[in-house]
């Protein structure tokens, strides 16, 4: 599946991948790192650490690992405890990962490079201590098949491909399942601000707010249980 996936340079100098079968990029062409920082770190992680002493994080759509790498960088800088679970049924090849320029663009390149590669190399369902306070686990489950206890997570990065490409990932049933997995006061952030998605979240019990989006995108969504 990964043979035809290509690397593309985005406007902030960081890479994204182009998925030819879906005709979609993994990140914004206006800036991959810029978008991930805005949506997932600033709107999600930063908000969550003001509410929770320890972060228990689920990412639906691990993809390139950029969101996980940015989170690892934040955790290391702030010295807080985080457990990160990334779901990715269609992993990116290690060869492509090694060519992505995220560690160099974020800074502290060698430390982040080692952690970045490990994220992609460890086996599914294996927990790995990437830093003294950052525990990482990657799962190959589709979200529809993923099982977690109620109240397992207080932060969710929802980064599936767009509703136009994979509408089944934006169904009410998905958000109801996410809602049950989340702790009270837990936060979900996503780049997608479509009205149908917002209403699906609200129907599932979330309180949803629109936030200003990164360059190239007018709005994003943040939902709270």
Secondary structure, 3 states (H helix, E strand, C coil): CCCCCEEEECCCCCEEEEECCCCEECCCCCCHHHHHHHHHHHHHHHHHHCCCCEEEEEEECCCCCHHHHHHHHHHHHHCCEEEEEEECCCCCCHHHHHHCCHHHHHCCHHHHHHHHHHHHHCCCCCEEEEECCEEEEEECCCHHHCCCCCCCEEEEEECCCCCCCCHHHHCHHHHHHHHHHEEEEEEEEECCCCHHHHHHHHHCCCEEEEEECCCCCCEEEEEEC
